Every structure is written in C-alpha cells, then in structure tokens.
Amino acid sequence: MITSFALNTSKPILCGGNDVKNQEREQWHSGANFFAFAPGKIIGYERNNHTVEELNKNGFEVLRAKDVINNKVKIEDYEKAVVTIHGSELARGGGGARCMTMPVRRKLL
C-alpha cells in the first residue's frame, strides 16, 4: 500500500491494484518498495505495471526515468509524479528503489 501522506491525504493506493494475483506478484517484485524523493514524487520499477497504473488512476503522472535524465520532461512541472526505472538487474539483489537509498538524511520540511 502506498499512502500519500506528503500531500495530506491518507487514501491507500494498493500495490498491484485491486486484483489479488497482481498484488501478490508485484509485492514479490518490489511493487511496494517505491521511494518518495520529494512531496508527491516517487520512483519505482516500471515492471510493476499494475501498481504504476493504479498510481496513474490516482493522479500521478507517469514519467520514464530516461526522459527525466535526458531533460525531455521536468519533474518540477508535475504536482504528483511516479518516475519509472528499468531495473531488471537491480532487482536481482532483492531490493527496490527504497532499499537502495537507505539510509537517507533529509532536511525537515
């Protein structure tokens, strides 16, 4: 479950959407391991297409990391965005975006 606390809402967004089989599959593939890098901005694996689709249904614009890196889109132009990364090799280590950023220190908002 992904919760938008940074946006002062607590509506749950289900990992894998509403289908139990998709939920189980994407939980095992780091679908619940997205990382919030700014208020309303998260990053996670593109292969979790049901989770990404659910985020999109809940107002998150879907942006490819490749497009952000190559300055084709500006993350600052979006209030809510999910940046999707291709990461088949990264996942072999058993972690997702959140795991690969630990520990992180941030300024208090």
CNS distance restraints for C-alpha pairs under 8 A (distance, minus, plus):
assign (resid   1 and name CA) (resid  12 and name CA) 5.88 0.50 0.50
assign (resid   1 and name CA) (resid  13 and name CA) 5.46 0.50 0.50
assign (resid   1 and name CA) (resid  14 and name CA) 4.56 0.50 0.50
assign (resid   1 and name CA) (resid  15 and name CA) 5.30 0.50 0.50
assign (resid   1 and name CA) (resid  32 and name CA) 6.39 0.50 0.50
assign (resid   2 and name CA) (resid  12 and name CA) 5.79 0.50 0.50
assign (resid   2 and name CA) (resid  13 and name CA) 5.01 0.50 0.50
assign (resid   2 and name CA) (resid  14 and name CA) 6.39 0.50 0.50
assign (resid   2 and name CA) (resid  15 and name CA) 6.99 0.50 0.50
assign (resid   2 and name CA) (resid  32 and name CA) 7.04 0.50 0.50
assign (resid   3 and name CA) (resid   9 and name CA) 7.54 0.50 0.50
assign (resid   3 and name CA) (resid  10 and name CA) 5.65 0.50 0.50
assign (resid   3 and name CA) (resid  11 and name CA) 6.11 0.50 0.50
assign (resid   3 and name CA) (resid  12 and name CA) 4.96 0.50 0.50
assign (resid   3 and name CA) (resid  13 and name CA) 6.21 0.50 0.50
assign (resid   4 and name CA) (resid   8 and name CA) 6.79 0.50 0.50
assign (resid   4 and name CA) (resid   9 and name CA) 5.50 0.50 0.50
assign (resid   4 and name CA) (resid  10 and name CA) 5.80 0.50 0.50
assign (resid   4 and name CA) (resid  11 and name CA) 6.88 0.50 0.50
assign (resid   4 and name CA) (resid  12 and name CA) 7.54 0.50 0.50
assign (resid   4 and name CA) (resid  40 and name CA) 7.19 0.50 0.50
assign (resid   5 and name CA) (resid   9 and name CA) 5.46 0.50 0.50
assign (resid   5 and name CA) (resid  10 and name CA) 5.87 0.50 0.50
assign (resid   6 and name CA) (resid  39 and name CA) 5.08 0.50 0.50
assign (resid   6 and name CA) (resid  40 and name CA) 6.31 0.50 0.50
assign (resid   7 and name CA) (resid  39 and name CA) 6.70 0.50 0.50
assign (resid   7 and name CA) (resid  40 and name CA) 6.32 0.50 0.50
assign (resid  13 and name CA) (resid  17 and name CA) 7.51 0.50 0.50
assign (resid  13 and name CA) (resid  54 and name CA) 6.77 0.50 0.50
assign (resid  13 and name CA) (resid  55 and name CA) 6.73 0.50 0.50
assign (resid  13 and name CA) (resid  58 and name CA) 7.69 0.50 0.50
assign (resid  14 and name CA) (resid  18 and name CA) 6.84 0.50 0.50
assign (resid  14 and name CA) (resid  23 and name CA) 7.60 0.50 0.50
assign (resid  14 and name CA) (resid  51 and name CA) 7.00 0.50 0.50
assign (resid  14 and name CA) (resid  54 and name CA) 7.23 0.50 0.50
assign (resid  15 and name CA) (resid  23 and name CA) 5.61 0.50 0.50
assign (resid  15 and name CA) (resid  26 and name CA) 6.74 0.50 0.50
assign (resid  15 and name CA) (resid  27 and name CA) 6.70 0.50 0.50
assign (resid  15 and name CA) (resid  31 and name CA) 5.82 0.50 0.50
assign (resid  15 and name CA) (resid  32 and name CA) 5.68 0.50 0.50
assign (resid  15 and name CA) (resid  50 and name CA) 7.54 0.50 0.50
assign (resid  15 and name CA) (resid  51 and name CA) 5.00 0.50 0.50
assign (resid  15 and name CA) (resid  54 and name CA) 7.87 0.50 0.50
assign (resid  16 and name CA) (resid  20 and name CA) 7.74 0.50 0.50
assign (resid  16 and name CA) (resid  22 and name CA) 4.89 0.50 0.50
assign (resid  16 and name CA) (resid  23 and name CA) 3.97 0.50 0.50
assign (resid  16 and name CA) (resid  24 and name CA) 7.41 0.50 0.50
assign (resid  16 and name CA) (resid  25 and name CA) 7.55 0.50 0.50
assign (resid  16 and name CA) (resid  26 and name CA) 5.59 0.50 0.50
assign (resid  16 and name CA) (resid  27 and name CA) 7.38 0.50 0.50
assign (resid  16 and name CA) (resid  31 and name CA) 7.03 0.50 0.50
assign (resid  16 and name CA) (resid  48 and name CA) 7.22 0.50 0.50
assign (resid  16 and name CA) (resid  49 and name CA) 7.76 0.50 0.50
assign (resid  16 and name CA) (resid  50 and name CA) 4.75 0.50 0.50
assign (resid  16 and name CA) (resid  51 and name CA) 4.43 0.50 0.50
assign (resid  16 and name CA) (resid  54 and name CA) 7.44 0.50 0.50
assign (resid  17 and name CA) (resid  22 and name CA) 6.95 0.50 0.50
assign (resid  17 and name CA) (resid  23 and name CA) 6.38 0.50 0.50
assign (resid  17 and name CA) (resid  50 and name CA) 5.71 0.50 0.50
assign (resid  17 and name CA) (resid  51 and name CA) 5.75 0.50 0.50
assign (resid  17 and name CA) (resid  53 and name CA) 7.76 0.50 0.50
assign (resid  17 and name CA) (resid  54 and name CA) 5.59 0.50 0.50
assign (resid  18 and name CA) (resid  22 and name CA) 7.80 0.50 0.50
assign (resid  18 and name CA) (resid  23 and name CA) 7.29 0.50 0.50
assign (resid  19 and name CA) (resid  23 and name CA) 6.17 0.50 0.50
assign (resid  20 and name CA) (resid  24 and name CA) 6.21 0.50 0.50
assign (resid  21 and name CA) (resid  25 and name CA) 6.16 0.50 0.50
assign (resid  22 and name CA) (resid  26 and name CA) 5.99 0.50 0.50
assign (resid  22 and name CA) (resid  50 and name CA) 6.99 0.50 0.50
assign (resid  23 and name CA) (resid  27 and name CA) 5.99 0.50 0.50
assign (resid  24 and name CA) (resid  28 and name CA) 6.43 0.50 0.50
assign (resid  25 and name CA) (resid  29 and name CA) 6.48 0.50 0.50
assign (resid  26 and name CA) (resid  30 and name CA) 6.28 0.50 0.50
assign (resid  26 and name CA) (resid  31 and name CA) 4.78 0.50 0.50
assign (resid  26 and name CA) (resid  32 and name CA) 7.45 0.50 0.50
assign (resid  26 and name CA) (resid  48 and name CA) 5.81 0.50 0.50
assign (resid  26 and name CA) (resid  50 and name CA) 7.80 0.50 0.50
assign (resid  26 and name CA) (resid  51 and name CA) 7.48 0.50 0.50
assign (resid  27 and name CA) (resid  31 and name CA) 4.98 0.50 0.50
assign (resid  27 and name CA) (resid  32 and name CA) 5.60 0.50 0.50
assign (resid  29 and name CA) (resid  48 and name CA) 7.27 0.50 0.50
assign (resid  29 and name CA) (resid  91 and name CA) 7.60 0.50 0.50
assign (resid  30 and name CA) (resid  34 and name CA) 7.40 0.50 0.50
assign (resid  30 and name CA) (resid  45 and name CA) 7.46 0.50 0.50
assign (resid  30 and name CA) (resid  48 and name CA) 7.78 0.50 0.50
assign (resid  30 and name CA) (resid  91 and name CA) 7.88 0.50 0.50
assign (resid  30 and name CA) (resid  95 and name CA) 6.67 0.50 0.50
assign (resid  30 and name CA) (resid  96 and name CA) 5.35 0.50 0.50
assign (resid  31 and name CA) (resid  44 and name CA) 7.40 0.50 0.50
assign (resid  31 and name CA) (resid  45 and name CA) 7.22 0.50 0.50
assign (resid  31 and name CA) (resid  48 and name CA) 5.60 0.50 0.50
assign (resid  31 and name CA) (resid  51 and name CA) 6.43 0.50 0.50
assign (resid  33 and name CA) (resid  44 and name CA) 7.05 0.50 0.50
assign (resid  33 and name CA) (resid  95 and name CA) 7.67 0.50 0.50
assign (resid  33 and name CA) (resid  96 and name CA) 5.34 0.50 0.50
assign (resid  33 and name CA) (resid  97 and name CA) 6.24 0.50 0.50
assign (resid  33 and name CA) (resid  98 and name CA) 5.58 0.50 0.50
assign (resid  33 and name CA) (resid  99 and name CA) 7.34 0.50 0.50
assign (resid  34 and name CA) (resid  42 and name CA) 6.43 0.50 0.50
assign (resid  34 and name CA) (resid  43 and name CA) 5.54 0.50 0.50
assign (resid  34 and name CA) (resid  44 and name CA) 4.58 0.50 0.50
assign (resid  34 and name CA) (resid  45 and name CA) 7.65 0.50 0.50
assign (resid  34 and name CA) (resid  96 and name CA) 6.77 0.50 0.50
assign (resid  34 and name CA) (resid  97 and name CA) 5.56 0.50 0.50
assign (resid  34 and name CA) (resid  98 and name CA) 5.68 0.50 0.50
assign (resid  35 and name CA) (resid  42 and name CA) 5.26 0.50 0.50
assign (resid  35 and name CA) (resid  43 and name CA) 5.29 0.50 0.50
assign (resid  35 and name CA) (resid  44 and name CA) 6.60 0.50 0.50
assign (resid  35 and name CA) (resid  97 and name CA) 5.60 0.50 0.50
assign (resid  35 and name CA) (resid  98 and name CA) 4.62 0.50 0.50
assign (resid  36 and name CA) (resid  40 and name CA) 7.36 0.50 0.50
assign (resid  36 and name CA) (resid  41 and name CA) 5.70 0.50 0.50
assign (resid  36 and name CA) (resid  42 and name CA) 4.20 0.50 0.50
assign (resid  36 and name CA) (resid  43 and name CA) 6.58 0.50 0.50
assign (resid  37 and name CA) (resid  41 and name CA) 5.94 0.50 0.50
assign (resid  37 and name CA) (resid  42 and name CA) 5.79 0.50 0.50
assign (resid  37 and name CA) (resid  43 and name CA) 7.37 0.50 0.50
assign (resid  38 and name CA) (resid  42 and name CA) 7.15 0.50 0.50
assign (resid  39 and name CA) (resid  80 and name CA) 7.98 0.50 0.50
assign (resid  40 and name CA) (resid  79 and name CA) 6.15 0.50 0.50
assign (resid  40 and name CA) (resid  80 and name CA) 4.49 0.50 0.50
assign (resid  40 and name CA) (resid  81 and name CA) 6.40 0.50 0.50
assign (resid  41 and name CA) (resid  79 and name CA) 7.69 0.50 0.50
assign (resid  41 and name CA) (resid  80 and name CA) 5.63 0.50 0.50
assign (resid  41 and name CA) (resid  81 and name CA) 4.96 0.50 0.50
assign (resid  41 and name CA) (resid  82 and name CA) 5.90 0.50 0.50
assign (resid  41 and name CA) (resid  83 and name CA) 7.63 0.50 0.50
assign (resid  42 and name CA) (resid  81 and name CA) 6.43 0.50 0.50
assign (resid  42 and name CA) (resid  82 and name CA) 4.82 0.50 0.50
assign (resid  42 and name CA) (resid  83 and name CA) 6.18 0.50 0.50
assign (resid  43 and name CA) (resid  82 and name CA) 5.45 0.50 0.50
assign (resid  43 and name CA) (resid  83 and name CA) 4.59 0.50 0.50
assign (resid  43 and name CA) (resid  84 and name CA) 5.83 0.50 0.50
assign (resid  43 and name CA) (resid  85 and name CA) 7.26 0.50 0.50
assign (resid  43 and name CA) (resid  97 and name CA) 6.63 0.50 0.50
assign (resid  44 and name CA) (resid  82 and name CA) 7.34 0.50 0.50
assign (resid  44 and name CA) (resid  83 and name CA) 6.51 0.50 0.50
assign (resid  44 and name CA) (resid  84 and name CA) 5.27 0.50 0.50
assign (resid  44 and name CA) (resid  85 and name CA) 6.01 0.50 0.50
assign (resid  44 and name CA) (resid  96 and name CA) 6.99 0.50 0.50
assign (resid  44 and name CA) (resid  97 and name CA) 5.63 0.50 0.50
assign (resid  45 and name CA) (resid  84 and name CA) 5.37 0.50 0.50
assign (resid  45 and name CA) (resid  85 and name CA) 4.92 0.50 0.50
assign (resid  45 and name CA) (resid  86 and name CA) 6.02 0.50 0.50
assign (resid  45 and name CA) (resid  87 and name CA) 6.37 0.50 0.50
assign (resid  45 and name CA) (resid  96 and name CA) 7.37 0.50 0.50
assign (resid  45 and name CA) (resid  97 and name CA) 7.58 0.50 0.50
assign (resid  46 and name CA) (resid  52 and name CA) 7.20 0.50 0.50
assign (resid  46 and name CA) (resid  84 and name CA) 4.70 0.50 0.50
assign (resid  46 and name CA) (resid  85 and name CA) 5.45 0.50 0.50
assign (resid  46 and name CA) (resid  86 and name CA) 5.82 0.50 0.50
assign (resid  46 and name CA) (resid  87 and name CA) 7.92 0.50 0.50
assign (resid  47 and name CA) (resid  86 and name CA) 7.35 0.50 0.50
assign (resid  48 and name CA) (resid  52 and name CA) 6.19 0.50 0.50
assign (resid  49 and name CA) (resid  53 and name CA) 5.88 0.50 0.50
assign (resid  50 and name CA) (resid  54 and name CA) 6.15 0.50 0.50
assign (resid  51 and name CA) (resid  55 and name CA) 6.24 0.50 0.50
assign (resid  52 and name CA) (resid  56 and name CA) 6.17 0.50 0.50
assign (resid  52 and name CA) (resid  62 and name CA) 7.40 0.50 0.50
assign (resid  52 and name CA) (resid  82 and name CA) 7.50 0.50 0.50
assign (resid  53 and name CA) (resid  57 and name CA) 6.22 0.50 0.50
assign (resid  54 and name CA) (resid  58 and name CA) 6.40 0.50 0.50
assign (resid  55 and name CA) (resid  59 and name CA) 6.61 0.50 0.50
assign (resid  55 and name CA) (resid  60 and name CA) 5.42 0.50 0.50
assign (resid  55 and name CA) (resid  82 and name CA) 7.57 0.50 0.50
assign (resid  56 and name CA) (resid  60 and name CA) 4.57 0.50 0.50
assign (resid  56 and name CA) (resid  61 and name CA) 5.83 0.50 0.50
assign (resid  56 and name CA) (resid  62 and name CA) 6.48 0.50 0.50
assign (resid  59 and name CA) (resid  80 and name CA) 6.67 0.50 0.50
assign (resid  60 and name CA) (resid  80 and name CA) 4.78 0.50 0.50
assign (resid  60 and name CA) (resid  81 and name CA) 4.58 0.50 0.50
assign (resid  60 and name CA) (resid  82 and name CA) 6.02 0.50 0.50
assign (resid  61 and name CA) (resid  78 and name CA) 7.27 0.50 0.50
assign (resid  61 and name CA) (resid  80 and name CA) 6.23 0.50 0.50
assign (resid  61 and name CA) (resid  81 and name CA) 4.51 0.50 0.50
assign (resid  61 and name CA) (resid  82 and name CA) 6.14 0.50 0.50
assign (resid  62 and name CA) (resid  81 and name CA) 5.90 0.50 0.50
assign (resid  62 and name CA) (resid  82 and name CA) 5.12 0.50 0.50
assign (resid  62 and name CA) (resid  83 and name CA) 6.17 0.50 0.50
assign (resid  62 and name CA) (resid  84 and name CA) 7.15 0.50 0.50
assign (resid  63 and name CA) (resid  67 and name CA) 7.07 0.50 0.50
assign (resid  63 and name CA) (resid  68 and name CA) 7.22 0.50 0.50
assign (resid  63 and name CA) (resid  73 and name CA) 7.78 0.50 0.50
assign (resid  63 and name CA) (resid  81 and name CA) 6.86 0.50 0.50
assign (resid  63 and name CA) (resid  82 and name CA) 6.11 0.50 0.50
assign (resid  63 and name CA) (resid  83 and name CA) 4.78 0.50 0.50
assign (resid  63 and name CA) (resid  84 and name CA) 6.18 0.50 0.50
assign (resid  64 and name CA) (resid  68 and name CA) 6.54 0.50 0.50
assign (resid  64 and name CA) (resid  83 and name CA) 5.48 0.50 0.50
assign (resid  64 and name CA) (resid  84 and name CA) 4.95 0.50 0.50
assign (resid  64 and name CA) (resid  85 and name CA) 6.53 0.50 0.50
assign (resid  65 and name CA) (resid  69 and name CA) 6.04 0.50 0.50
assign (resid  65 and name CA) (resid  83 and name CA) 5.53 0.50 0.50
assign (resid  65 and name CA) (resid  84 and name CA) 5.58 0.50 0.50
assign (resid  65 and name CA) (resid  85 and name CA) 5.44 0.50 0.50
assign (resid  66 and name CA) (resid  70 and name CA) 6.12 0.50 0.50
assign (resid  66 and name CA) (resid  85 and name CA) 7.68 0.50 0.50
assign (resid  67 and name CA) (resid  71 and name CA) 6.07 0.50 0.50
assign (resid  67 and name CA) (resid  72 and name CA) 4.95 0.50 0.50
assign (resid  67 and name CA) (resid  73 and name CA) 5.90 0.50 0.50
assign (resid  68 and name CA) (resid  72 and name CA) 6.01 0.50 0.50
assign (resid  68 and name CA) (resid  73 and name CA) 5.27 0.50 0.50
assign (resid  68 and name CA) (resid  74 and name CA) 6.20 0.50 0.50
assign (resid  68 and name CA) (resid  75 and name CA) 6.88 0.50 0.50
assign (resid  74 and name CA) (resid  78 and name CA) 7.80 0.50 0.50
assign (resid  75 and name CA) (resid  81 and name CA) 7.35 0.50 0.50
assign (resid  87 and name CA) (resid  91 and name CA) 6.33 0.50 0.50
assign (resid  88 and name CA) (resid  92 and name CA) 7.04 0.50 0.50
assign (resid  89 and name CA) (resid  93 and name CA) 7.86 0.50 0.50
assign (resid  90 and name CA) (resid  94 and name CA) 7.83 0.50 0.50
assign (resid  90 and name CA) (resid  95 and name CA) 7.39 0.50 0.50
assign (resid  90 and name CA) (resid  96 and name CA) 7.61 0.50 0.50
assign (resid  91 and name CA) (resid  95 and name CA) 5.62 0.50 0.50
assign (resid  91 and name CA) (resid  96 and name CA) 6.39 0.50 0.50
assign (resid  95 and name CA) (resid  99 and name CA) 5.42 0.50 0.50
assign (resid  95 and name CA) (resid 100 and name CA) 6.76 0.50 0.50
assign (resid  96 and name CA) (resid 100 and name CA) 6.33 0.50 0.50
assign (resid  97 and name CA) (resid 101 and name CA) 6.63 0.50 0.50
assign (resid  98 and name CA) (resid 102 and name CA) 6.85 0.50 0.50
